[in-house]
Amino acid sequence: MSAPATAGRGTRPAPAQEAPGPGHGRDRLRELARAAAAPVICATVLIGLLSAWVVTGGTGNIVAQQVQVTQAAVPMRAFAAATDPESPSGPAGTFLTIWNPGQKADELLSVSSPIAHRIVLIRRSGPEGPGTVVPEVTIPAGGTLTLTPFGTDVVLRDPARYENDATVRLTLTFRRAGRISVTADVSAPGTP
């Protein structure tokens, strides 16, 4: 076995590093381009596929469903006998006109207001018919729903006295459109 070479005896000097030639910078750029090509191609293909998926409707409806309340009124109620002028008589109906410009039907699920703890959706078979509480009311696609105390309606049960106010705040909750707050005018009894 031979002993390892020691400095000064039988060693060769390390080869001198060559200075980069004129083509060395171009080689380095080619290597960088080759290394970046795969990720760039993958990203481009992925963006193209995602764009095609969105264009063909794969994401569903990207635009939020919108409904508009075009009319909102809460008529005044008749009061109890003069012996108790502070006690309002009965529930309060509403007049609401809701327009759905969307391409899909939506449902009014609930209504809330600071003047009433309980608000229900009622469907009547006629102006004098008894009302049935329903869980939602449908607003057709591209259509209008009119709610009145004489048919399908939003009824405020045992509301606080509001007849001296000019407006009542209502928050409507829809399945697709979410929550919409409106200011309903307080109108003469039985009118929108």
Number of C-alpha atoms within 10 A of each C-alpha: 3 4 5 8 10 8 9 8 7 9 10 9 8 6 6 6 6 6 7 8 7 8 8 10 10 10 11 11 11 11 11 11 12 11 11 11 11 11 11 12 11 11 11 12 12 12 12 11 12 14 12 12 13 13 11 10 10 12 10 10 11 9 7 10 18 16 22 14 19 12 17 23 23 32 22 22 19 13 15 13 11 8 7 9 10 12 13 20 15 14 14 22 27 26 24 21 16 19 20 22 17 18 13 14 16 22 18 21 19 19 20 18 17 11 17 17 12 13 20 20 22 22 22 16 12 11 12 10 11 11 18 13 14 13 12 18 20 14 22 18 15 13 15 18 17 16 22 23 24 18 18 25 22 25 23 23 16 16 19 15 16 17 19 8 11 12 17 18 15 20 15 17 18 22 15 16 18 16 15 15 14 19 16 21 20 21 20 13 14 16 14 18
